[in-house]
Amino acid sequence: MGLILTQIMCVAMNRSLLNVLVALGLLEKRQGRFSNGDWAATFRDDLQATRRIILDNHPGPVDALNPGFGNWLEAGFEQQI
């Protein structure tokens, strides 16, 4: 779980103010889940949010010099889910 939060925060720090606010909103959403103890759902939410942030903001998905990025991202996502 720590790795997911680290990834979200690294991406957020390198992006616009809007993305920082989105990341903070995701963290607020997670707070309610903690009290329910639904850690599996929290992990899936974090993983899906991280994937979406990477797809929306990382140059990898459109980098012609890095054609394997999309497959790498999806393989990592599937491995963790």
C-alpha positions in Angstrom: 0.0 0.0 0.0 2.9 2.4 0.7 4.2 2.0 -2.8 0.8 3.0 -4.3 0.7 6.1 -2.1 4.3 7.0 -3.0 3.5 6.6 -6.7 0.4 8.8 -6.4 2.3 11.5 -4.6 5.2 11.4 -7.0 2.9 11.8 -10.0 1.0 14.5 -8.2 4.1 16.5 -7.3 5.1 16.6 -11.0 1.7 17.7 -12.3 -0.6 20.6 -12.2 -2.4 22.0 -9.2 -5.5 20.3 -10.5 -3.9 16.9 -10.3 -2.7 17.6 -6.7 -6.3 18.4 -5.7 -7.5 15.2 -7.4 -4.8 13.2 -5.4 -5.9 14.8 -2.2 -9.5 14.1 -3.0 -8.6 10.4 -3.5 -6.9 10.4 -0.1 -9.9 11.9 1.6 -12.1 9.3 -0.1 -9.9 6.6 1.4 -10.3 7.8 4.9 -13.9 6.5 5.0 -12.8 3.1 3.9 -10.3 2.8 6.7 -13.0 2.9 9.4 -14.8 0.0 7.6 -11.7 -2.1 7.4 -12.2 -2.9 3.7 -8.5 -2.9 2.9 -8.9 -5.0 -0.3 -11.3 -2.4 -1.8 -9.0 0.4 -0.6 -6.1 -1.2 -2.4 -8.0 -1.7 -5.6 -9.2 2.0 -5.5 -5.6 3.1 -5.0 -4.3 0.9 -7.8 -7.0 2.1 -10.2 -6.4 5.7 -9.3 -2.7 5.4 -9.8 -3.2 3.7 -13.2 -5.6 6.5 -14.2 -3.2 9.2 -13.1 -0.3 7.6 -15.0 -2.4 7.2 -18.2 -3.6 10.8 -18.0 -0.3 12.5 -17.1 2.7 10.3 -17.9 4.4 10.7 -21.4 4.9 7.0 -21.7 1.5 6.1 -23.3 2.2 8.5 -26.2 5.9 8.1 -26.4 6.8 6.7 -29.9 10.2 5.7 -28.6 8.7 3.6 -25.8 6.2 1.4 -27.5 6.2 -1.2 -24.7 5.1 1.3 -22.0 1.4 0.5 -22.3 1.9 -3.2 -22.1 4.3 -2.8 -19.1 1.7 -0.6 -17.3 -1.2 -3.1 -18.0 1.0 -6.1 -17.0 1.9 -4.4 -13.7 -1.7 -3.4 -13.1 -3.0 -7.0 -13.7 -0.2 -8.5 -11.6 -1.3 -6.3 -8.6 -5.0 -6.6 -9.0 
